[in-house]
Amino acid sequence: MIDHRRLGRELDLFDSDPLIGAGLPFWLPAGAAARHEVESYLHELERRNGYQHVYSPVMGKRQMYELSGHWANFADDMFPPMPVGDDELVLRPSMCPHHALIFKARQRSYRDLPLRVAELGQMYRQERSGVLGGLSRVRSIALNDAHLFCAPEQAAAEVAGVLRLMREAHAALGLRPASYRLSLRGPGKDYGGSEQGWAASERLLRGALADEGFAYAVAPGEAAFYGPKIDVQVRDAAGREWTIATVQIDDHQPQRFGLSYIDASGAKARPVMVHRSLAGSMERLFGQLIEEHGGAFPVWYAPVQVAVLPVGAESSFAASAVAAGLRAAELRDGSLGARIRAAAKVPYLAVIGAREAEAGLVSLRLRDGRRLDPMPEAAAIALISAVAAARKPDQLLLNP
């Protein structure tokens, strides 16, 4: 593995500037293109699996975080309150209080459950300068987040569904988890909720891991203050482990916010709140993906899928026409050998010589070194489009 901090800058994926500040990277066009494809995929995957997407503010009153328990348990990692009139507003360190209030905004029935609320939203954490690094630990975080509100008897099925979605998303991204961790309570920390609720939640998570066939390690003291969780761990180029995805059980915040729904008997009941992220923050995710793939991303989210290389001036016009017909293509000038070397991370090279230009053909060279026979431009576009649509991370041909 190559450290993503160096490779990401070499490939013009992201950068930073002291005038913006430490832990606040910005995405360059190539990185933004790859990120957009991944975000769109996650949005569609969630939508197909019954999630409803929302937008919520990136700040809230200090009282909201006091009520949720974040202020008591997380204040050191939050930015200082901003006085606004008689209020104190805080940049949010997480989205769960906002989503709890979205649930509370309408009267809910058991028929509405499970209600799966998803958002790819910004949140902010006052990380110490000494722990900041590249995309792995930042202060402005774009999180793939969701909260599932369900009846207690639905919680096990919801957690199992999340674990299956994680497996699907990670396979499409070409992300290889290093381990699974069951994060439980530990000494020296304060935790919200009841002993009975914690015990039930821990049993539920153990059962879900067993049912889905995941081997896991137990990590005392790594639970959230409101409940136990399953954390999916990855390992970076330096051998450090990071959490890339999570599913958590929470009985604490529904109680603190007074969340309820009308059950089948007409009585009020309290929902269980399941927190989950399929792929974590876009920053940490791409830090890992850059290292995992060495910058040679799978076809479907590669920022440039095809580099179009005219062999000489006489084929430049034909090459420009081919590039115009491809959505994620780039026309490159210079010597052919230098252009091929510069495009080593690009999945396909479309070489256009005099013969190809005259016959309306394209000669495709694959990133892995294979060469295909010249084919019509439409056939090349169809091949690349089909491979991208299949979202197979190691595939450059559908039938290699």
CORFENJO-V524751 format. One record per pair of residues at least 4 apart in sequence whose C-alpha atoms are under 6 Angstrom apart, sorted by the first residue. I is the first residue (numbers start at 1). J is the second residue. D is the distance in whole Angstrom. If there is no record, write none. Layout:
i->I j->J d->D
i->I j->J d->D
//
This chain:
i->1 j->237 d->5
i->1 j->291 d->5
i->2 j->237 d->6
i->2 j->291 d->6
i->3 j->237 d->6
i->4 j->8 d->5
i->4 j->287 d->6
i->4 j->290 d->6
i->4 j->291 d->5
i->5 j->134 d->5
i->8 j->13 d->5
i->8 j->14 d->6
i->9 j->13 d->6
i->9 j->14 d->6
i->13 j->28 d->5
i->13 j->30 d->5
i->13 j->31 d->4
i->14 j->26 d->6
i->14 j->27 d->4
i->14 j->28 d->5
i->15 j->25 d->6
i->15 j->26 d->6
i->16 j->25 d->5
i->16 j->26 d->6
i->23 j->132 d->6
i->23 j->138 d->4
i->23 j->139 d->5
i->27 j->31 d->6
i->27 j->32 d->6
i->28 j->32 d->6
i->30 j->303 d->5
i->32 j->36 d->6
i->33 j->303 d->5
i->34 j->301 d->5
i->34 j->302 d->6
i->34 j->303 d->5
i->37 j->301 d->5
i->46 j->51 d->5
i->47 j->51 d->5
i->51 j->116 d->5
i->51 j->117 d->6
i->52 j->117 d->5
i->52 j->118 d->6
i->53 j->117 d->6
i->53 j->118 d->5
i->53 j->119 d->6
i->54 j->119 d->6
i->58 j->91 d->6
i->58 j->92 d->6
i->59 j->90 d->5
i->59 j->91 d->4
i->59 j->92 d->5
i->60 j->89 d->5
i->60 j->90 d->6
i->61 j->88 d->6
i->61 j->89 d->5
i->62 j->88 d->6
i->62 j->89 d->6
i->62 j->90 d->6
i->65 j->70 d->5
i->65 j->71 d->5
i->66 j->71 d->5
i->68 j->253 d->6
i->70 j->74 d->5
i->71 j->75 d->5
i->77 j->125 d->5
i->77 j->126 d->5
i->78 j->125 d->5
i->78 j->126 d->5
i->79 j->126 d->5
i->81 j->88 d->5
i->81 j->89 d->5
i->81 j->90 d->5
i->82 j->88 d->5
i->82 j->89 d->5
i->83 j->87 d->6
i->83 j->88 d->5
i->84 j->88 d->6
i->92 j->123 d->5
i->92 j->124 d->6
i->93 j->123 d->5
i->93 j->124 d->5
i->93 j->125 d->5
i->94 j->123 d->6
i->101 j->105 d->6
i->104 j->259 d->6
i->108 j->261 d->5
i->109 j->261 d->5
i->109 j->262 d->5
i->110 j->262 d->6
i->110 j->263 d->5
i->113 j->150 d->5
i->114 j->149 d->6
i->114 j->150 d->4
i->115 j->148 d->6
i->115 j->149 d->5
i->116 j->147 d->6
i->116 j->148 d->4
i->117 j->146 d->5
i->117 j->147 d->5
i->118 j->145 d->6
i->118 j->146 d->4
i->119 j->145 d->5
i->120 j->143 d->5
i->120 j->144 d->5
i->120 j->145 d->6
i->121 j->142 d->5
i->121 j->143 d->6
i->122 j->141 d->5
i->122 j->142 d->5
i->123 j->141 d->5
i->124 j->139 d->5
i->124 j->140 d->5
i->124 j->141 d->6
i->125 j->139 d->5
i->126 j->139 d->6
i->132 j->137 d->5
i->132 j->138 d->6
i->133 j->137 d->5
i->135 j->283 d->5
i->135 j->284 d->5
i->135 j->287 d->5
i->136 j->284 d->4
i->136 j->287 d->6
i->142 j->281 d->5
i->142 j->282 d->6
i->143 j->280 d->6
i->143 j->281 d->4
i->144 j->277 d->6
i->144 j->280 d->6
i->144 j->281 d->6
i->145 j->277 d->5
i->146 j->276 d->5
i->147 j->274 d->5
i->147 j->275 d->5
i->148 j->273 d->6
i->148 j->274 d->5
i->149 j->271 d->6
i->149 j->272 d->6
i->149 j->273 d->5
i->150 j->154 d->6
i->150 j->271 d->5
i->150 j->272 d->5
i->151 j->271 d->5
i->152 j->272 d->6
i->160 j->208 d->6
i->166 j->170 d->6
i->166 j->278 d->5
i->170 j->174 d->6
i->170 j->175 d->5
i->172 j->391 d->6
i->172 j->392 d->6
i->174 j->393 d->5
i->177 j->233 d->6
i->177 j->234 d->5
i->178 j->233 d->6
i->178 j->234 d->5
i->179 j->233 d->5
i->180 j->216 d->5
i->180 j->231 d->6
i->180 j->232 d->5
i->180 j->233 d->6
i->181 j->216 d->5
i->181 j->217 d->5
i->181 j->218 d->6
i->181 j->230 d->6
i->181 j->231 d->5
i->182 j->218 d->5
i->182 j->219 d->6
i->182 j->229 d->6
i->182 j->230 d->5
i->183 j->219 d->5
i->183 j->220 d->6
i->183 j->222 d->5
i->183 j->223 d->5
i->183 j->228 d->6
i->183 j->229 d->5
i->184 j->220 d->5
i->184 j->221 d->6
i->184 j->222 d->6
i->184 j->223 d->5
i->184 j->228 d->5
i->185 j->220 d->5
i->185 j->221 d->5
i->185 j->223 d->5
i->186 j->220 d->5
i->186 j->221 d->4
i->191 j->225 d->5
i->192 j->225 d->6
i->192 j->226 d->5
i->192 j->252 d->6
i->193 j->252 d->5
i->209 j->214 d->5
i->223 j->228 d->5
i->226 j->250 d->6
i->226 j->252 d->5
i->227 j->249 d->5
i->227 j->250 d->5
i->228 j->248 d->6
i->229 j->247 d->6
i->229 j->248 d->4
i->230 j->246 d->6
i->230 j->247 d->5
i->231 j->245 d->6
i->231 j->246 d->5
i->232 j->243 d->6
i->232 j->244 d->6
i->232 j->245 d->5
i->233 j->242 d->5
i->233 j->243 d->5
i->233 j->244 d->6
i->234 j->241 d->5
i->234 j->242 d->5
i->235 j->239 d->5
i->235 j->240 d->5
i->235 j->241 d->4
i->236 j->240 d->5
i->244 j->279 d->6
i->244 j->280 d->5
i->245 j->277 d->5
i->245 j->278 d->5
i->245 j->279 d->5
i->245 j->280 d->5
i->246 j->276 d->5
i->246 j->277 d->5
i->247 j->275 d->6
i->247 j->276 d->4
i->248 j->274 d->6
i->248 j->275 d->5
i->249 j->274 d->5
i->250 j->273 d->5
i->251 j->272 d->6
i->253 j->257 d->6
i->254 j->258 d->6
i->254 j->259 d->5
i->260 j->269 d->5
i->260 j->270 d->4
i->261 j->268 d->6
i->261 j->269 d->5
i->262 j->266 d->6
i->262 j->267 d->5
i->262 j->268 d->5
i->263 j->267 d->6
i->281 j->285 d->6
i->282 j->286 d->6
i->286 j->290 d->6
i->288 j->292 d->6
i->289 j->293 d->6
i->290 j->294 d->6
i->290 j->295 d->5
i->293 j->297 d->6
i->296 j->345 d->4
i->297 j->302 d->5
i->298 j->302 d->6
i->298 j->393 d->5
i->299 j->388 d->5
i->300 j->388 d->4
i->300 j->391 d->6
i->304 j->328 d->5
i->304 j->329 d->6
i->305 j->328 d->5
i->305 j->329 d->6
i->305 j->346 d->6
i->305 j->347 d->6
i->306 j->329 d->5
i->306 j->348 d->5
i->306 j->349 d->6
i->307 j->329 d->6
i->307 j->330 d->5
i->307 j->331 d->6
i->307 j->349 d->5
i->308 j->330 d->6
i->308 j->331 d->5
i->308 j->349 d->6
i->308 j->350 d->5
i->309 j->332 d->6
i->309 j->350 d->6
i->309 j->351 d->5
i->310 j->315 d->6
i->310 j->316 d->5
i->310 j->319 d->6
i->310 j->351 d->6
i->310 j->352 d->5
i->311 j->352 d->6
i->311 j->353 d->5
i->315 j->353 d->6
i->315 j->354 d->6
i->315 j->357 d->6
i->318 j->357 d->5
i->323 j->329 d->6
i->347 j->367 d->5
i->348 j->365 d->6
i->348 j->366 d->5
i->348 j->367 d->6
i->349 j->364 d->6
i->349 j->365 d->5
i->350 j->363 d->6
i->350 j->364 d->5
i->351 j->363 d->5
i->352 j->356 d->6
i->352 j->362 d->6
i->356 j->360 d->6
i->356 j->361 d->5
i->356 j->362 d->6
i->361 j->374 d->6
i->361 j->375 d->5
i->361 j->376 d->4
i->361 j->377 d->6
i->362 j->374 d->5
i->362 j->375 d->5
i->362 j->377 d->6
i->363 j->374 d->4
i->364 j->372 d->5
i->365 j->370 d->6
i->365 j->371 d->4
i->366 j->370 d->5
//
